[in-house]
Amino acid sequence: MQRGNIFDYKNYRYFKLAIIVIAIAFTVYMLFEPAVGYYGGSWLGYGLGTVSAALVFWMAWYGVRKRRYRSSGSTQGWLSAHIYLGTALTVTATLHSGFHFGINVHSLAYGLLIIVVVSGFFGNYAYMIYPRLMTENMGEDSLDGLLLRIAETDKLARQIALVMPDDINFTVDRACRETYIGTGLLEQLRGYQPDCPTAVAVEKLTVLGNHLTGEQRKLYRELYSIMVRRQSLVKRARQDLMYRARLGFWLYFHTPFAVALLAAMVAHILVVFLYW
């Protein structure tokens, strides 16, 4: 996906198209009130419902097409249309309902539609923002490279801490043993470990080193520098995992709801034509 110009694709082609769709829908809704009132079963409701259903199926096809041609740039225009026409879809679907909602398959389909569209907005934001933040955070490094450097700092810190007083040795050892990086989904999504042992160790070392003198003072400064570097590496690794997890979690959230929307919409259409 080429980021940065999907919104002004072809001189805002799909933004203009979405505005036209919304304007026509509002104009028809305001000027022509069916004799039976505004609701999905009126002639106006059927018309807006047909437009909404066509947009839903088209947006679902975009998902299929994106995966089939993901290696090419041909989906850029489709993504631009997906964003703008998805926004127009919320308007046409709302007007189609005539603002009548209840505990039924029709409102279920509408609710799923809103969830899919809102999550789609977040997905577009995520794929525009997070890749850039990942690059800024990692630079030329890889996650495996960061983890290797963290392991190296562990080895150096423990070696120095062995010849230091017990309280310093215990603090460093605990930081190396109990600092976790992305062990669970929740931790990956939030990007930090509560009361991170490495951060706690750095704070404690600023106090524990005050009473040292001579050679131990020199070793302490080296140890403190290693632990500060370790804290920075751990933070970067967690941020990288956080960006990756949020991108992946969005997709696993958005896709099932999109499938559920298609099922609910088919049920909605069948109920309308079979029982109304």
Secondary structure, 3 states (H helix, E strand, C coil): CCCCCCCCCCCCHHHHHHHHHHHHHHHHHHHCCCCCCCCCCCHHHHHHHHHHHHHHHHHHHHHHHHHHCCCCCCCHHHHHHHHHHHHHHHHHHHHHHCCCCCCCHHHHHHHHHHHHHHHHHHHHHHHHHHHHHHHHHHCCCCHHHHHHHHHHHHHHHHHHHCCCCHHHHHHHHHHHHHCCCCCCHHHHHHCCCCCCHHHHHHHHHHHHCCCCCHHHHHHHHHHHHHHHHHHHHHHHHHHHHHHHHHHHHHHHHHHHHHHHHHHHHHHHHHHHHHHC
